[in-house]
Amino acid sequence: MDASTLKEFRAIVDDRGLITSPEELHTYECDGLTNFRVMPRAVLLPISVEQVRAIVRICHRERIPFVARGSGTGLSGGALPVHNGIVISLARMNRILEIDFLNARAVVEPGVINLDVTGRVAPEEYFYAPDPSSQSVCSIGGNVAENSGGAHCLKYGFTTTHVLGLEVVLPDGSLIHLGGKTLDTPGYDLSGVFVGSEGTLGIATKIILRIVKRPECIRTLLAAFPSTNDAGAAVSGIIAAGMLPAAIEMMDNLAIQAAEAAVHPNYPNCGGLLLVELDGPVAEVESLMTHVDEICRTHGASEIRMAQSDAERALFWKGRKSAFAAVGRISPNYIVQDGVIPRTALPQVMGEIARISQEAGLRVANVFHAGDGNLHPLVLYDRRIPGQEKAAETLSFKILELCIAAGGSITGEHGVGEEKKSMMSKMFAEPDLDTMQRVRCAFDPFLLSNPTKIFPRPRLCGETPGEYAPHPLETSGIAERF
């Protein structure tokens, strides 16, 4: 990148919006996954869609790769800079532009913090449903990129359920509108394609969100079990009974220990802990919660507590939502993994995780969105011990292979990013990956927008289509293609 290009960038965002000094660039060299680090050539902080378009036009003209960034809380390396590229941070585009209570929607810029949406609409008894554990710091733009979920996605759905429309700057600088303020629009569901595309199709500069009326009653139950298998059986029992709780969360003993050390939620010392939350009309919630209590006792719950106040309910959730960071209290380093399995496979997969972690000589703390089978195993290690970091990475990928074998997925909400792109070829066949790439190339033929993420190997938009022919070394079992 030559001086004249930097001068053009500076003219767009002024000195305050352009970062080029090595000391400041270190802030942007990774996201929440710190295992990968790349120094960008520059970081730009636009304040308007016009500035974003001007920046992207220059990138298109000069073939400069770019990575859009929100709050940088992602856990898959999705916001990792690329070599010889720039970062476009949307942190200064943080306005809530419109609240329409009559139509239950909000229009926001991508830098708006997730929890701030609920804060704005709460006085009218509304809330924004997707609630990642990082919701007090993560941005809506990042949530859109990763299709983030959270504890309450079991009932309310992921980000894609709550995005009605998007204003998007394409990688050539043109502006398009996907979806809209109505509940359904003609044509292909391009909003659904864009949400969860991890920044590879362009930059969202305006998002139309669905907001939800707050339920009349919310009740939260905490149940302690001898093991995660017992807790998992209770989860299956609750779902089999025809109930759809707002949330069902599970933690194992290591995760409980970490939460207690960090935020003191006063959890029982047990093998498996469940948090079950129901919401809706008072009579319905009270009746269903009695049934949940019975199911938990039937499956061996040794202790059951019902939150008696908003403060106690908040404490229950504080322990769960702090779990990822809290693990730092019991291990100097750890990998946060993210996979999905069918609920019924939980006992089998948990047993296998215990077996392979014992073989590797590493501990694994487990936190789950148990209701929808989304696992968050945390592989604990000490990078000061030679070879242990590599062993932890290997173990974390073996856990994802278990998820695939059980009929699940390599990610539920954290995304593929840089970390898990080598696993995509284990989950998808070549025709599947080629189809995804064709979609990507339709939006970004020069592969400038977050170009190195998601896909396990470089695929150029000009590649000759056709069935993939494996190399003889692959068919003989000597080499493996990633």
Residue pairs with C-beta under 8 A, 6 or more apart in sequence:
1 41
1 42
1 62
1 64
1 84
1 86
5 58
5 62
5 64
6 18
6 20
6 42
8 58
9 18
9 42
9 44
9 55
9 58
9 86
10 18
12 44
12 46
12 51
12 54
12 55
13 44
13 45
13 46
13 47
13 51
13 55
16 45
17 44
17 45
17 46
17 47
17 51
17 92
18 42
18 43
18 44
18 45
19 25
19 28
19 42
19 43
19 44
19 45
20 41
20 42
20 43
22 39
24 43
25 39
25 40
25 42
25 43
26 39
28 40
28 43
28 69
28 72
28 81
28 87
28 89
29 37
29 38
29 39
29 40
29 81
30 36
30 37
30 38
30 72
30 77
30 80
31 69
31 72
31 73
31 74
31 75
31 77
31 78
31 79
31 80
32 72
32 73
32 74
32 75
32 134
33 74
33 75
33 76
33 77
33 80
33 336
33 417
33 418
33 419
35 77
35 335
35 389
35 393
35 419
36 77
36 80
36 418
36 419
37 80
38 80
38 81
38 82
38 83
39 81
40 67
40 81
40 82
40 85
40 86
40 87
41 64
41 84
41 85
41 86
42 86
42 87
43 86
43 87
43 88
43 89
44 55
44 86
44 87
44 88
44 89
45 89
45 91
45 92
46 52
46 55
46 88
46 90
46 92
46 93
47 92
47 93
48 93
49 167
49 169
49 175
49 205
49 206
52 88
52 90
52 93
52 169
52 203
52 205
53 169
53 173
53 174
53 175
54 173
55 66
55 86
55 88
56 66
56 88
56 169
56 170
56 171
56 172
56 173
56 203
57 172
57 173
58 64
59 65
59 66
59 86
59 171
59 448
60 171
60 172
60 173
60 446
60 448
63 446
63 448
64 84
64 85
64 86
64 448
65 82
65 84
65 85
65 86
65 447
65 448
65 449
65 450
65 451
66 85
66 86
66 87
66 88
66 448
66 449
66 450
67 79
67 80
67 81
67 82
67 85
67 86
67 87
67 88
67 199
67 450
68 79
68 87
68 88
68 89
68 90
68 141
68 145
68 199
68 203
68 449
68 450
69 79
69 87
69 88
69 89
69 90
69 91
69 142
70 79
70 89
70 90
70 91
70 110
70 111
70 138
70 139
70 140
70 141
70 142
70 143
70 145
71 91
71 113
71 134
71 137
71 138
71 139
71 142
72 79
73 134
73 137
73 138
73 142
74 142
74 145
74 146
74 414
74 415
74 417
75 336
75 338
75 414
75 415
76 146
76 338
76 411
76 414
76 415
76 416
76 417
76 418
76 419
76 420
77 417
77 418
77 419
77 453
78 145
78 146
78 198
78 199
78 415
78 416
78 417
78 418
78 450
78 453
79 87
79 142
79 199
80 417
80 418
80 453
81 87
82 450
82 451
82 452
85 451
88 203
90 109
90 110
90 111
90 139
90 141
90 203
90 205
91 111
91 139
92 111
93 109
93 110
93 111
93 205
94 109
94 111
94 112
94 113
94 139
95 108
95 109
95 112
96 106
96 107
96 108
96 109
96 112
96 116
96 117
96 120
97 107
97 108
97 109
97 206
98 105
98 106
98 107
99 106
99 120
99 121
99 211
100 106
100 107
100 181
101 121
101 124
101 126
101 211
103 181
104 126
104 210
104 211
104 212
104 213
105 164
105 181
105 208
105 209
105 210
105 211
106 117
106 120
106 121
106 128
106 208
106 209
106 211
107 206
107 207
107 208
107 209
108 117
108 140
108 206
108 207
108 209
109 140
109 141
109 205
109 206
109 207
110 139
110 140
110 141
110 142
110 144
110 203
110 204
110 205
110 206
110 207
111 139
111 140
111 141
112 139
112 140
112 141
113 135
113 136
113 137
113 138
113 139
113 140
114 128
114 130
114 131
114 132
114 134
114 135
114 136
114 138
114 139
114 140
114 143
114 148
115 135
115 136
117 128
117 140
117 209
117 211
118 126
118 127
118 128
121 127
121 128
121 211
122 214
125 213
125 214
126 211
126 212
126 213
126 214
127 211
127 212
127 214
128 162
128 209
128 211
128 212
129 152
129 153
129 156
129 157
129 161
129 162
129 212
130 143
130 148
130 149
130 150
130 152
130 153
130 156
130 157
130 158
130 159
130 161
130 162
131 150
131 151
131 152
132 138
132 143
132 148
132 149
132 150
132 413
133 150
133 151
133 320
133 321
133 322
133 323
133 324
135 150
138 148
140 207
140 209
141 204
141 207
142 148
143 159
144 159
144 163
144 166
144 194
144 195
144 204
144 207
145 196
145 197
145 198
145 199
145 204
145 415
146 159
146 196
146 198
146 413
146 414
146 415
147 158
147 159
147 160
147 195
147 196
147 413
147 415
148 158
148 159
148 413
149 158
149 159
149 369
149 374
149 412
149 413
150 369
150 413
151 247
151 249
151 275
151 277
151 317
151 320
151 321
151 369
152 246
152 247
152 277
153 369
153 372
153 413
154 244
154 245
154 246
154 247
154 248
154 369
154 371
154 372
155 244
155 245
155 246
155 247
155 279
156 162
156 212
156 246
158 413
159 195
159 196
160 191
160 192
160 195
160 196
161 210
162 209
162 210
162 212
163 179
163 191
163 195
163 207
163 208
163 209
163 210
164 179
164 180
164 181
164 182
164 183
164 191
164 208
164 209
164 210
165 177
165 178
165 179
165 180
165 181
165 185
165 191
165 207
165 208
166 177
166 178
166 179
166 191
166 194
166 195
166 204
166 206
166 207
166 208
167 175
167 176
167 177
167 204
167 205
167 206
167 207
168 175
168 176
168 177
168 178
168 194
168 201
168 202
168 203
168 204
168 205
169 175
169 202
169 203
169 205
170 176
170 201
170 202
170 443
170 444
171 201
171 202
171 443
171 444
171 446
171 448
171 449
176 202
178 190
178 191
178 194
179 185
179 189
179 190
179 191
179 208
180 208
181 208
193 201
193 439
194 201
194 202
194 204
196 415
197 440
198 415
198 416
198 417
198 450
198 453
198 454
199 449
199 450
199 453
200 440
200 443
200 444
200 449
200 450
200 451
200 453
200 454
201 439
201 440
201 443
201 444
201 449
202 443
202 444
202 449
203 449
215 279
215 280
215 281
216 280
216 281
216 282
217 279
217 280
217 281
217 282
217 285
217 286
218 246
218 277
218 278
218 279
218 285
218 313
219 277
219 278
219 279
219 285
219 286
219 289
219 306
219 307
220 275
220 276
220 277
220 306
220 307
220 313
220 316
220 317
221 274
221 275
221 276
221 277
221 289
221 292
221 293
221 296
221 304
221 305
221 306
221 307
222 267
222 268
222 273
222 274
222 275
222 304
222 305
222 306
222 307
222 316
223 231
223 234
223 273
223 274
223 276
223 296
223 301
223 303
223 304
223 305
224 267
224 268
224 270
224 272
224 273
224 301
224 302
224 303
224 304
225 231
225 234
225 270
225 271
225 272
225 273
225 274
225 296
225 299
225 300
225 301
225 302
226 270
226 271
226 272
226 300
226 302
227 271
227 272
228 250
228 252
228 271
228 272
228 346
228 350
228 366
229 272
229 346
229 347
229 350
229 351
230 271
230 272
230 299
230 300
230 301
231 250
231 271
231 272
231 273
231 274
231 299
231 370
232 250
232 272
232 343
232 346
232 347
232 350
232 370
233 299
233 347
234 274
234 295
234 296
234 298
234 299
234 301
235 248
235 250
235 274
235 343
235 346
235 370
235 371
236 343
236 344
236 346
237 295
237 298
237 299
238 245
238 248
238 276
238 292
238 295
239 343
239 371
241 291
241 295
243 278
243 288
243 291
243 292
245 276
245 277
245 278
245 292
245 371
246 277
246 278
246 279
247 275
247 276
247 277
247 369
247 371
248 274
248 275
248 276
248 277
248 369
248 370
248 371
249 274
249 275
249 320
249 367
249 368
249 369
249 370
249 371
250 272
250 273
250 274
250 275
250 366
250 367
250 368
250 370
251 259
251 267
251 272
251 273
251 319
251 320
251 323
251 366
251 367
251 368
252 271
252 272
252 273
252 365
252 366
252 367
253 269
253 270
253 271
253 272
254 327
254 330
254 363
254 364
254 365
254 366
254 378
254 380
255 323
255 326
255 327
255 365
255 366
255 367
255 378
256 267
256 268
256 269
256 270
256 273
256 319
257 330
258 323
258 326
258 327
258 328
258 329
258 330
258 365
259 265
259 267
259 319
259 320
259 322
259 323
259 326
260 266
260 267
260 319
261 326
261 329
261 330
262 322
262 325
262 326
262 328
262 329
263 318
263 319
263 322
263 326
265 315
265 316
265 318
265 319
266 315
267 273
267 319
268 302
268 303
270 302
270 303
274 296
274 301
274 370
275 316
275 317
275 320
276 292
276 296
278 285
278 288
278 289
278 292
279 285
289 306
293 304
296 304
297 304
307 313
307 316
319 326
320 367
323 365
323 367
323 376
323 378
324 336
324 367
324 376
324 378
327 334
327 365
327 378
327 380
328 334
330 365
330 380
331 363
331 380
331 381
331 382
332 382
332 383
332 384
333 380
333 381
333 382
333 383
333 389
333 392
334 365
334 378
334 379
334 380
334 381
334 392
335 378
335 379
335 381
335 392
335 393
335 396
336 376
336 378
336 414
337 375
337 376
337 377
337 378
337 379
337 396
337 399
337 400
338 374
338 375
338 376
338 411
338 412
338 413
338 414
339 374
339 375
339 377
339 399
339 400
339 402
339 403
339 408
339 409
339 410
339 411
339 412
340 372
340 373
340 374
340 375
340 403
340 408
340 409
340 411
340 412
341 349
341 373
341 375
341 402
341 403
341 406
341 407
341 408
342 373
342 406
342 407
342 408
343 370
343 371
343 372
343 373
345 373
345 406
345 407
345 408
346 368
346 370
346 373
348 406
349 375
349 402
349 403
349 406
350 366
352 402
353 364
353 366
353 377
353 399
353 402
354 364
356 395
356 398
356 399
356 402
357 363
357 364
357 379
357 395
360 391
360 392
360 394
360 395
361 391
362 379
362 380
362 381
362 388
362 391
362 392
362 395
363 379
363 380
364 377
364 378
364 379
364 380
364 395
364 399
365 377
365 378
365 380
366 375
366 376
366 377
366 378
367 376
367 378
368 374
368 375
368 376
369 376
369 412
372 412
373 408
373 412
374 412
374 413
375 399
375 403
375 412
377 396
377 399
379 392
379 395
379 396
379 399
380 392
381 388
381 389
381 391
381 392
382 388
383 389
397 422
397 423
400 410
400 420
400 423
400 426
401 423
401 426
403 409
403 410
404 410
404 423
404 426
404 427
409 427
410 416
410 420
410 423
410 424
410 426
410 427
411 420
416 423
416 424
416 453
416 454
417 453
417 454
418 452
418 453
421 453
421 454
421 455
421 456
422 456
422 482
423 456
424 433
424 454
424 455
424 456
425 433
425 456
425 457
425 481
425 482
428 436
430 467
430 468
431 467
433 455
433 456
433 459
434 459
434 465
434 468
436 454
436 455
437 455
437 459
437 461
440 447
441 447
441 461
443 449
445 461
446 461
447 460
447 461
456 481
456 482
457 481
457 482
470 481
471 479
471 481
473 479
474 480
474 481
